[in-house]
Amino acid sequence: MANPSTTGPSGAGTEVIRRSYIDGQAESEGTILTGVANHIMTIVSIIVLERGGSTDTKFKLYVDYDAGGTDLYLLDDQAIGSKKTFVWSDRFAITATDKLHIIGESADGTAALDVWCTYIDQTFA
């Protein structure tokens, strides 16, 4: 069990696979996942599907890592074709005040993305 505290492990906790999703993310900021105190959320995969039929859709994937609006970009202007699927399978973790966001973009302003995120939620006491 992972434990980021400075006081040492307690030996108690859980580890559960979970999912989050966004249905039809448009051209505004969408929150895929929000960190929780005393949890470590390890992202296993993020699947993004372009469902609007736009041929020039792109998206940005980023973490607001300090609850103060500081964004760390994981993907910037990632192209995704019409009716195509993009799979992110690199592992990374978010905790406490982190928020994982996505924004869709297209020239005609009609981006529509479905997003599926699978993650491992580890808690500790």
C-alpha positions as CSV (number, residue, x, y, z in Angstrom):
1,M,0.0,0.0,0.0
2,A,1.4,3.3,-1.0
3,N,1.5,5.9,1.7
4,P,2.8,9.5,1.0
5,S,2.5,10.7,4.6
6,T,5.5,11.7,6.6
7,T,4.4,9.9,9.7
8,G,4.9,6.4,8.4
9,P,2.5,3.6,7.3
10,S,-0.4,2.5,9.4
11,G,-0.9,-0.8,7.7
12,A,-4.5,0.0,6.9
13,G,-6.0,1.0,3.5
14,T,-7.7,-0.2,0.3
15,E,-6.9,-0.5,-3.3
16,V,-9.8,-0.4,-5.8
17,I,-10.0,-0.1,-9.6
18,R,-12.4,2.7,-10.5
19,R,-13.5,4.7,-13.6
20,S,-14.6,8.2,-14.5
21,Y,-16.0,9.5,-17.7
22,I,-17.2,12.5,-19.6
23,D,-20.0,12.2,-22.2
24,G,-19.6,14.7,-25.1
25,Q,-16.9,17.0,-23.8
26,A,-17.1,20.2,-25.8
27,E,-14.8,23.2,-26.1
28,S,-14.6,24.1,-22.5
29,E,-12.6,22.7,-19.5
30,G,-13.9,19.3,-18.4
31,T,-12.7,17.6,-15.2
32,I,-11.9,14.0,-15.7
33,L,-10.8,13.3,-12.1
34,T,-10.4,15.2,-8.9
35,G,-7.8,14.2,-6.3
36,V,-8.9,13.4,-2.7
37,A,-7.0,13.8,0.6
38,N,-5.4,10.6,1.8
39,H,-5.8,8.9,-1.7
40,I,-3.4,8.1,-4.4
41,M,-5.1,7.7,-7.8
42,T,-2.9,5.9,-10.4
43,I,-4.2,6.5,-13.9
44,V,-4.2,3.2,-15.9
45,S,-5.6,4.5,-19.1
46,I,-7.5,7.4,-20.7
47,I,-9.6,6.7,-23.9
48,V,-10.7,9.7,-26.0
49,L,-13.2,9.2,-28.8
50,E,-14.0,12.0,-31.3
51,R,-17.8,11.6,-31.9
52,G,-18.7,14.9,-33.6
53,G,-17.4,14.1,-37.0
54,S,-15.0,17.0,-37.1
55,T,-11.8,16.3,-39.1
56,D,-9.6,18.9,-37.3
57,T,-10.4,18.2,-33.6
58,K,-7.6,18.5,-31.1
59,F,-7.5,18.2,-27.3
60,K,-5.4,19.3,-24.3
61,L,-4.9,17.0,-21.3
62,Y,-3.5,18.6,-18.2
63,V,-3.3,18.5,-14.4
64,D,-4.0,21.5,-12.2
65,Y,-1.6,20.3,-9.5
66,D,-1.8,22.9,-6.7
67,A,-5.5,23.9,-6.6
68,G,-4.3,27.4,-7.5
69,G,-4.8,27.2,-11.2
70,T,-1.2,26.1,-12.2
71,D,-1.6,23.7,-15.1
72,L,0.9,21.1,-16.1
73,Y,0.2,19.9,-19.6
74,L,0.5,16.2,-20.4
75,L,-0.8,16.6,-24.0
76,D,-1.1,19.9,-25.9
77,D,-3.0,20.1,-29.2
78,Q,-3.2,16.3,-29.6
79,A,-4.9,15.7,-33.0
80,I,-7.7,13.1,-33.1
81,G,-9.4,12.3,-36.4
82,S,-13.0,12.2,-37.2
83,K,-14.7,9.3,-35.3
84,K,-11.2,8.1,-34.2
85,T,-10.0,6.9,-30.8
86,F,-6.9,8.0,-28.9
87,V,-5.6,5.8,-26.0
88,W,-3.2,7.2,-23.3
89,S,-1.7,4.2,-21.4
90,D,1.2,5.8,-19.6
91,R,0.8,5.6,-15.9
92,F,0.8,8.7,-13.6
93,A,-0.7,9.6,-10.2
94,I,-2.7,12.4,-8.8
95,T,-3.3,13.1,-5.2
96,A,-5.1,15.5,-2.7
97,T,-5.6,18.8,-4.6
98,D,-4.8,17.7,-8.1
99,K,-7.4,17.8,-10.9
100,L,-7.1,16.1,-14.3
101,H,-8.7,18.2,-17.1
102,I,-9.4,18.0,-20.8
103,I,-10.4,20.6,-23.4
104,G,-11.6,19.8,-26.9
105,E,-10.8,22.2,-29.8
106,S,-11.9,22.4,-33.5
107,A,-12.0,25.1,-36.1
108,D,-15.8,25.2,-36.3
109,G,-16.3,25.1,-32.5
110,T,-18.1,21.8,-32.5
111,A,-15.7,19.4,-30.7
112,A,-17.4,16.5,-29.0
113,L,-15.2,14.0,-27.2
114,D,-16.2,11.0,-25.1
115,V,-13.6,10.4,-22.4
116,W,-13.1,7.2,-20.3
117,C,-10.5,7.1,-17.5
118,T,-9.6,3.9,-15.6
119,Y,-7.6,4.3,-12.4
120,I,-6.5,2.6,-9.2
121,D,-7.7,4.3,-6.1
122,Q,-5.4,3.6,-3.1
123,T,-6.5,4.9,0.3
124,F,-4.6,4.8,3.6
125,A,-5.3,5.5,7.2
